[in-house]
Amino acid sequence: SQLTAHSSQLTAHADYVIGRVFCQALKQAFSHFCEEAFYAPYESGVA
C-alpha cells in the first residue's frame, strides 16, 4: 500500500510537470502566434 501511494504521488508529479511544460509551450507558441499575427504587418520592413 505504501508502494501504490508512492507511485500515485509520482504520477501526480509527472502530470504536474507535463502540465506545466505543456502550458509553457502553449503560452510561448500563442505569444509567438500573436506576434506573427498582430505585429508582423506593422514591422514588415524590420527583420
PDB file of N, CA, C, O and CB in Angstrom:
ATOM      1  N   SER A   1       0.844  -1.205   0.000  1.00  0.00           N
ATOM      2  CA  SER A   1       0.000   0.000   0.000  1.00  0.00           C
ATOM      3  C   SER A   1       0.875   1.248   0.000  1.00  0.00           C
ATOM      4  O   SER A   1       0.503   2.282  -0.555  1.00  0.00           O
ATOM      5  CB  SER A   1      -0.952   0.010   1.228  1.00  0.00           C
ATOM      6  N   GLN A   2       2.036   1.138   0.627  1.00  0.00           N
ATOM      7  CA  GLN A   2       2.954   2.275   0.622  1.00  0.00           C
ATOM      8  C   GLN A   2       3.493   2.503  -0.792  1.00  0.00           C
ATOM      9  O   GLN A   2       3.706   3.639  -1.216  1.00  0.00           O
ATOM     10  CB  GLN A   2       4.120   2.044   1.618  1.00  0.00           C
ATOM     11  N   LEU A   3       3.709   1.398  -1.509  1.00  0.00           N
ATOM     12  CA  LEU A   3       4.245   1.471  -2.862  1.00  0.00           C
ATOM     13  C   LEU A   3       3.238   2.140  -3.799  1.00  0.00           C
ATOM     14  O   LEU A   3       3.614   2.962  -4.635  1.00  0.00           O
ATOM     15  CB  LEU A   3       4.605   0.065  -3.375  1.00  0.00           C
ATOM     16  N   THR A   4       1.958   1.786  -3.657  1.00  0.00           N
ATOM     17  CA  THR A   4       0.945   2.386  -4.522  1.00  0.00           C
ATOM     18  C   THR A   4       0.814   3.874  -4.235  1.00  0.00           C
ATOM     19  O   THR A   4       0.626   4.673  -5.152  1.00  0.00           O
ATOM     20  CB  THR A   4      -0.410   1.686  -4.337  1.00  0.00           C
ATOM     21  N   ALA A   5       0.913   4.245  -2.966  1.00  0.00           N
ATOM     22  CA  ALA A   5       0.830   5.659  -2.619  1.00  0.00           C
ATOM     23  C   ALA A   5       1.993   6.417  -3.249  1.00  0.00           C
ATOM     24  O   ALA A   5       1.829   7.528  -3.753  1.00  0.00           O
ATOM     25  CB  ALA A   5       0.827   5.848  -1.086  1.00  0.00           C
ATOM     26  N   HIS A   6       3.170   5.796  -3.213  1.00  0.00           N
ATOM     27  CA  HIS A   6       4.354   6.441  -3.773  1.00  0.00           C
ATOM     28  C   HIS A   6       4.209   6.591  -5.287  1.00  0.00           C
ATOM     29  O   HIS A   6       4.526   7.643  -5.840  1.00  0.00           O
ATOM     30  CB  HIS A   6       5.625   5.636  -3.430  1.00  0.00           C
ATOM     31  N   SER A   7       3.731   5.539  -5.957  1.00  0.00           N
ATOM     32  CA  SER A   7       3.621   5.579  -7.409  1.00  0.00           C
ATOM     33  C   SER A   7       2.548   6.577  -7.839  1.00  0.00           C
ATOM     34  O   SER A   7       2.704   7.251  -8.858  1.00  0.00           O
ATOM     35  CB  SER A   7       3.303   4.181  -7.962  1.00  0.00           C
ATOM     36  N   SER A   8       1.459   6.679  -7.071  1.00  0.00           N
ATOM     37  CA  SER A   8       0.422   7.640  -7.426  1.00  0.00           C
ATOM     38  C   SER A   8       0.932   9.062  -7.214  1.00  0.00           C
ATOM     39  O   SER A   8       0.560   9.979  -7.945  1.00  0.00           O
ATOM     40  CB  SER A   8      -0.857   7.396  -6.597  1.00  0.00           C
ATOM     41  N   GLN A   9       1.793   9.237  -6.203  1.00  0.00           N
ATOM     42  CA  GLN A   9       2.398  10.544  -5.970  1.00  0.00           C
ATOM     43  C   GLN A   9       3.311  10.897  -7.140  1.00  0.00           C
ATOM     44  O   GLN A   9       3.328  12.035  -7.610  1.00  0.00           O
ATOM     45  CB  GLN A   9       3.188  10.560  -4.633  1.00  0.00           C
ATOM     46  N   LEU A  10       4.075   9.895  -7.606  1.00  0.00           N
ATOM     47  CA  LEU A  10       4.956  10.099  -8.754  1.00  0.00           C
ATOM     48  C   LEU A  10       4.144  10.468  -9.985  1.00  0.00           C
ATOM     49  O   LEU A  10       4.517  11.359 -10.748  1.00  0.00           O
ATOM     50  CB  LEU A  10       5.796   8.839  -9.026  1.00  0.00           C
ATOM     51  N   THR A  11       3.018   9.767 -10.169  1.00  0.00           N
ATOM     52  CA  THR A  11       2.171  10.037 -11.326  1.00  0.00           C
ATOM     53  C   THR A  11       1.617  11.454 -11.262  1.00  0.00           C
ATOM     54  O   THR A  11       1.578  12.161 -12.269  1.00  0.00           O
ATOM     55  CB  THR A  11       1.025   9.020 -11.405  1.00  0.00           C
ATOM     56  N   ALA A  12       1.188  11.863 -10.069  1.00  0.00           N
ATOM     57  CA  ALA A  12       0.657  13.207  -9.909  1.00  0.00           C
ATOM     58  C   ALA A  12       1.738  14.233 -10.212  1.00  0.00           C
ATOM     59  O   ALA A  12       1.473  15.254 -10.846  1.00  0.00           O
ATOM     60  CB  ALA A  12       0.105  13.408  -8.491  1.00  0.00           C
ATOM     61  N   HIS A  13       2.961  13.959  -9.756  1.00  0.00           N
ATOM     62  CA  HIS A  13       4.067  14.882 -10.007  1.00  0.00           C
ATOM     63  C   HIS A  13       4.364  14.948 -11.499  1.00  0.00           C
ATOM     64  O   HIS A  13       4.608  16.026 -12.041  1.00  0.00           O
ATOM     65  CB  HIS A  13       5.327  14.452  -9.227  1.00  0.00           C
ATOM     66  N   ALA A  14       4.345  13.788 -12.164  1.00  0.00           N
ATOM     67  CA  ALA A  14       4.595  13.747 -13.603  1.00  0.00           C
ATOM     68  C   ALA A  14       3.518  14.536 -14.337  1.00  0.00           C
ATOM     69  O   ALA A  14       3.824  15.299 -15.254  1.00  0.00           O
ATOM     70  CB  ALA A  14       4.641  12.287 -14.112  1.00  0.00           C
ATOM     71  N   ASP A  15       2.266  14.359 -13.942  1.00  0.00           N
ATOM     72  CA  ASP A  15       1.173  15.103 -14.562  1.00  0.00           C
ATOM     73  C   ASP A  15       1.381  16.600 -14.376  1.00  0.00           C
ATOM     74  O   ASP A  15       1.141  17.388 -15.291  1.00  0.00           O
ATOM     75  CB  ASP A  15      -0.182  14.673 -13.971  1.00  0.00           C
ATOM     76  N   TYR A  16       1.830  16.986 -13.181  1.00  0.00           N
ATOM     77  CA  TYR A  16       2.060  18.395 -12.877  1.00  0.00           C
ATOM     78  C   TYR A  16       3.158  18.961 -13.762  1.00  0.00           C
ATOM     79  O   TYR A  16       3.013  20.038 -14.340  1.00  0.00           O
ATOM     80  CB  TYR A  16       2.424  18.577 -11.399  1.00  0.00           C
ATOM     81  N   VAL A  17       4.267  18.216 -13.862  1.00  0.00           N
ATOM     82  CA  VAL A  17       5.392  18.681 -14.671  1.00  0.00           C
ATOM     83  C   VAL A  17       4.995  18.770 -16.138  1.00  0.00           C
ATOM     84  O   VAL A  17       5.280  19.757 -16.815  1.00  0.00           O
ATOM     85  CB  VAL A  17       6.603  17.748 -14.503  1.00  0.00           C
ATOM     86  N   ILE A  18       4.327  17.715 -16.618  1.00  0.00           N
ATOM     87  CA  ILE A  18       3.895  17.700 -18.017  1.00  0.00           C
ATOM     88  C   ILE A  18       2.934  18.863 -18.276  1.00  0.00           C
ATOM     89  O   ILE A  18       3.032  19.547 -19.295  1.00  0.00           O
ATOM     90  CB  ILE A  18       3.219  16.344 -18.371  1.00  0.00           C
ATOM     91  N   GLY A  19       2.008  19.077 -17.341  1.00  0.00           N
ATOM     92  CA  GLY A  19       1.057  20.174 -17.495  1.00  0.00           C
ATOM     93  C   GLY A  19       1.760  21.518 -17.538  1.00  0.00           C
ATOM     94  O   GLY A  19       1.417  22.377 -18.351  1.00  0.00           O
ATOM     95  N   ARG A  20       2.744  21.704 -16.664  1.00  0.00           N
ATOM     96  CA  ARG A  20       3.487  22.962 -16.635  1.00  0.00           C
ATOM     97  C   ARG A  20       4.243  23.181 -17.931  1.00  0.00           C
ATOM     98  O   ARG A  20       4.184  24.257 -18.525  1.00  0.00           O
ATOM     99  CB  ARG A  20       4.454  22.985 -15.460  1.00  0.00           C
ATOM    100  N   VAL A  21       4.959  22.142 -18.365  1.00  0.00           N
ATOM    101  CA  VAL A  21       5.743  22.252 -19.596  1.00  0.00           C
ATOM    102  C   VAL A  21       4.822  22.515 -20.782  1.00  0.00           C
ATOM    103  O   VAL A  21       5.122  23.337 -21.648  1.00  0.00           O
ATOM    104  CB  VAL A  21       6.573  20.970 -19.834  1.00  0.00           C
ATOM    105  N   PHE A  22       3.692  21.802 -20.807  1.00  0.00           N
ATOM    106  CA  PHE A  22       2.749  21.948 -21.904  1.00  0.00           C
ATOM    107  C   PHE A  22       2.173  23.363 -21.927  1.00  0.00           C
ATOM    108  O   PHE A  22       2.082  23.982 -22.988  1.00  0.00           O
ATOM    109  CB  PHE A  22       1.622  20.911 -21.787  1.00  0.00           C
ATOM    110  N   CYS A  23       1.783  23.875 -20.752  1.00  0.00           N
ATOM    111  CA  CYS A  23       1.233  25.223 -20.677  1.00  0.00           C
ATOM    112  C   CYS A  23       2.279  26.247 -21.093  1.00  0.00           C
ATOM    113  O   CYS A  23       1.971  27.212 -21.792  1.00  0.00           O
ATOM    114  CB  CYS A  23       0.728  25.523 -19.258  1.00  0.00           C
ATOM    115  N   GLN A  24       3.517  26.032 -20.661  1.00  0.00           N
ATOM    116  CA  GLN A  24       4.601  26.939 -21.009  1.00  0.00           C
ATOM    117  C   GLN A  24       4.767  26.978 -22.523  1.00  0.00           C
ATOM    118  O   GLN A  24       4.849  28.050 -23.122  1.00  0.00           O
ATOM    119  CB  GLN A  24       5.918  26.511 -20.326  1.00  0.00           C
ATOM    120  N   ALA A  25       4.817  25.791 -23.136  1.00  0.00           N
ATOM    121  CA  ALA A  25       4.987  25.696 -24.582  1.00  0.00           C
ATOM    122  C   ALA A  25       3.802  26.332 -25.296  1.00  0.00           C
ATOM    123  O   ALA A  25       3.965  27.019 -26.304  1.00  0.00           O
ATOM    124  CB  ALA A  25       5.150  24.229 -25.016  1.00  0.00           C
ATOM    125  N   LEU A  26       2.609  26.094 -24.760  1.00  0.00           N
ATOM    126  CA  LEU A  26       1.401  26.634 -25.367  1.00  0.00           C
ATOM    127  C   LEU A  26       1.414  28.154 -25.298  1.00  0.00           C
ATOM    128  O   LEU A  26       1.080  28.826 -26.274  1.00  0.00           O
ATOM    129  CB  LEU A  26       0.149  26.076 -24.675  1.00  0.00           C
ATOM    130  N   LYS A  27       1.803  28.703 -24.135  1.00  0.00           N
ATOM    131  CA  LYS A  27       1.875  30.152 -23.978  1.00  0.00           C
ATOM    132  C   LYS A  27       2.899  30.749 -24.930  1.00  0.00           C
ATOM    133  O   LYS A  27       2.658  31.786 -25.548  1.00  0.00           O
ATOM    134  CB  LYS A  27       2.221  30.517 -22.534  1.00  0.00           C
ATOM    135  N   GLN A  28       4.062  30.074 -25.044  1.00  0.00           N
ATOM    136  CA  GLN A  28       5.105  30.558 -25.933  1.00  0.00           C
ATOM    137  C   GLN A  28       4.614  30.544 -27.374  1.00  0.00           C
ATOM    138  O   GLN A  28       4.778  31.521 -28.105  1.00  0.00           O
ATOM    139  CB  GLN A  28       6.377  29.710 -25.789  1.00  0.00           C
ATOM    140  N   ALA A  29       4.009  29.430 -27.774  1.00  0.00           N
ATOM    141  CA  ALA A  29       3.513  29.297 -29.136  1.00  0.00           C
ATOM    142  C   ALA A  29       2.433  30.341 -29.400  1.00  0.00           C
ATOM    143  O   ALA A  29       2.388  30.933 -30.478  1.00  0.00           O
ATOM    144  CB  ALA A  29       2.966  27.878 -29.381  1.00  0.00           C
ATOM    145  N   PHE A  30       1.561  30.566 -28.413  1.00  0.00           N
ATOM    146  CA  PHE A  30       0.466  31.511 -28.585  1.00  0.00           C
ATOM    147  C   PHE A  30       0.983  32.939 -28.692  1.00  0.00           C
ATOM    148  O   PHE A  30       0.511  33.708 -29.529  1.00  0.00           O
ATOM    149  CB  PHE A  30      -0.520  31.396 -27.429  1.00  0.00           C
ATOM    150  N   SER A  31       1.959  33.303 -27.843  1.00  0.00           N
ATOM    151  CA  SER A  31       2.500  34.656 -27.896  1.00  0.00           C
ATOM    152  C   SER A  31       3.248  34.858 -29.210  1.00  0.00           C
ATOM    153  O   SER A  31       3.218  35.946 -29.785  1.00  0.00           O
ATOM    154  CB  SER A  31       3.433  34.925 -26.690  1.00  0.00           C
ATOM    155  N   HIS A  32       3.925  33.799 -29.688  1.00  0.00           N
ATOM    156  CA  HIS A  32       4.620  33.879 -30.966  1.00  0.00           C
ATOM    157  C   HIS A  32       3.597  34.066 -32.078  1.00  0.00           C
ATOM    158  O   HIS A  32       3.808  34.861 -32.994  1.00  0.00           O
ATOM    159  CB  HIS A  32       5.480  32.611 -31.214  1.00  0.00           C
ATOM    160  N   PHE A  33       2.487  33.331 -31.999  1.00  0.00           N
ATOM    161  CA  PHE A  33       1.414  33.443 -32.981  1.00  0.00           C
ATOM    162  C   PHE A  33       0.839  34.855 -32.972  1.00  0.00           C
ATOM    163  O   PHE A  33       0.572  35.431 -34.027  1.00  0.00           O
ATOM    164  CB  PHE A  33       0.307  32.409 -32.697  1.00  0.00           C
ATOM    165  N   CYS A  34       0.650  35.414 -31.764  1.00  0.00           N
ATOM    166  CA  CYS A  34       0.121  36.770 -31.656  1.00  0.00           C
ATOM    167  C   CYS A  34       1.085  37.768 -32.283  1.00  0.00           C
ATOM    168  O   CYS A  34       0.663  38.688 -32.982  1.00  0.00           O
ATOM    169  CB  CYS A  34      -0.144  37.133 -30.186  1.00  0.00           C
ATOM    170  N   GLU A  35       2.381  37.588 -32.034  1.00  0.00           N
ATOM    171  CA  GLU A  35       3.368  38.476 -32.632  1.00  0.00           C
ATOM    172  C   GLU A  35       3.292  38.394 -34.148  1.00  0.00           C
ATOM    173  O   GLU A  35       3.268  39.415 -34.835  1.00  0.00           O
ATOM    174  CB  GLU A  35       4.783  38.126 -32.144  1.00  0.00           C
ATOM    175  N   GLU A  36       3.255  37.166 -34.666  1.00  0.00           N
ATOM    176  CA  GLU A  36       3.182  36.968 -36.112  1.00  0.00           C
ATOM    177  C   GLU A  36       1.914  37.612 -36.668  1.00  0.00           C
ATOM    178  O   GLU A  36       1.945  38.268 -37.709  1.00  0.00           O
ATOM    179  CB  GLU A  36       3.219  35.462 -36.459  1.00  0.00           C
ATOM    180  N   ALA A  37       0.805  37.417 -35.964  1.00  0.00           N
ATOM    181  CA  ALA A  37      -0.483  37.864 -36.476  1.00  0.00           C
ATOM    182  C   ALA A  37      -0.657  39.375 -36.373  1.00  0.00           C
ATOM    183  O   ALA A  37      -1.161  40.011 -37.299  1.00  0.00           O
ATOM    184  CB  ALA A  37      -1.599  37.172 -35.732  1.00  0.00           C
ATOM    185  N   PHE A  38      -0.234  39.953 -35.235  1.00  0.00           N
ATOM    186  CA  PHE A  38      -0.555  41.350 -34.987  1.00  0.00           C
ATOM    187  C   PHE A  38       0.596  42.314 -35.226  1.00  0.00           C
ATOM    188  O   PHE A  38       0.375  43.452 -35.642  1.00  0.00           O
ATOM    189  CB  PHE A  38      -1.025  41.501 -33.600  1.00  0.00           C
ATOM    190  N   TYR A  39       1.840  41.865 -34.964  1.00  0.00           N
ATOM    191  CA  TYR A  39       2.960  42.798 -35.066  1.00  0.00           C
ATOM    192  C   TYR A  39       3.657  42.725 -36.414  1.00  0.00           C
ATOM    193  O   TYR A  39       4.196  43.727 -36.885  1.00  0.00           O
ATOM    194  CB  TYR A  39       3.956  42.529 -33.968  1.00  0.00           C
ATOM    195  N   ALA A  40       3.656  41.548 -37.046  1.00  0.00           N
ATOM    196  CA  ALA A  40       4.359  41.371 -38.313  1.00  0.00           C
ATOM    197  C   ALA A  40       3.908  42.380 -39.378  1.00  0.00           C
ATOM    198  O   ALA A  40       4.763  42.955 -40.052  1.00  0.00           O
ATOM    199  CB  ALA A  40       4.147  39.957 -38.824  1.00  0.00           C
ATOM    200  N   PRO A  41       2.617  42.616 -39.555  1.00  0.00           N
ATOM    201  CA  PRO A  41       2.190  43.566 -40.598  1.00  0.00           C
ATOM    202  C   PRO A  41       2.763  44.965 -40.394  1.00  0.00           C
ATOM    203  O   PRO A  41       3.018  45.681 -41.362  1.00  0.00           O
ATOM    204  CB  PRO A  41       0.675  43.646 -40.637  1.00  0.00           C
ATOM    205  N   TYR A  42       2.964  45.356 -39.133  1.00  0.00           N
ATOM    206  CA  TYR A  42       3.471  46.697 -38.853  1.00  0.00           C
ATOM    207  C   TYR A  42       4.984  46.757 -38.957  1.00  0.00           C
ATOM    208  O   TYR A  42       5.565  47.831 -39.117  1.00  0.00           O
ATOM    209  CB  TYR A  42       3.033  47.148 -37.473  1.00  0.00           C
ATOM    210  N   GLU A  43       5.633  45.568 -38.862  1.00  0.00           N
ATOM    211  CA  GLU A  43       7.090  45.542 -38.900  1.00  0.00           C
ATOM    212  C   GLU A  43       7.559  44.806 -40.149  1.00  0.00           C
ATOM    213  O   GLU A  43       8.581  44.120 -40.124  1.00  0.00           O
ATOM    214  CB  GLU A  43       7.663  44.876 -37.629  1.00  0.00           C
ATOM    215  N   SER A  44       6.814  44.949 -41.238  1.00  0.00           N
ATOM    216  CA  SER A  44       7.128  44.188 -42.443  1.00  0.00           C
ATOM    217  C   SER A  44       8.517  44.519 -42.972  1.00  0.00           C
ATOM    218  O   SER A  44       9.145  43.686 -43.626  1.00  0.00           O
ATOM    219  CB  SER A  44       6.087  44.455 -43.519  1.00  0.00           C
ATOM    220  N   GLY A  45       9.009  45.739 -42.694  1.00  0.00           N
ATOM    221  CA  GLY A  45      10.329  46.118 -43.170  1.00  0.00           C
ATOM    222  C   GLY A  45      11.419  45.777 -42.184  1.00  0.00           C
ATOM    223  O   GLY A  45      12.600  45.873 -42.518  1.00  0.00           O
ATOM    224  N   VAL A  46      11.054  45.376 -40.966  1.00  0.00           N
ATOM    225  CA  VAL A  46      12.039  45.089 -39.932  1.00  0.00           C
ATOM    226  C   VAL A  46      12.164  43.577 -39.763  1.00  0.00           C
ATOM    227  O   VAL A  46      11.168  42.893 -39.527  1.00  0.00           O
ATOM    228  CB  VAL A  46      11.649  45.765 -38.589  1.00  0.00           C
ATOM    229  N   ALA A  47      13.382  43.057 -39.884  1.00  0.00           N
ATOM    230  CA  ALA A  47      13.582  41.610 -39.755  1.00  0.00           C
ATOM    231  C   ALA A  47      13.911  41.270 -38.310  1.00  0.00           C
ATOM    232  O   ALA A  47      14.117  40.102 -37.982  1.00  0.00           O
ATOM    233  CB  ALA A  47      14.710  41.114 -40.702  1.00  0.00           C
TER     234      ALA A  47
END
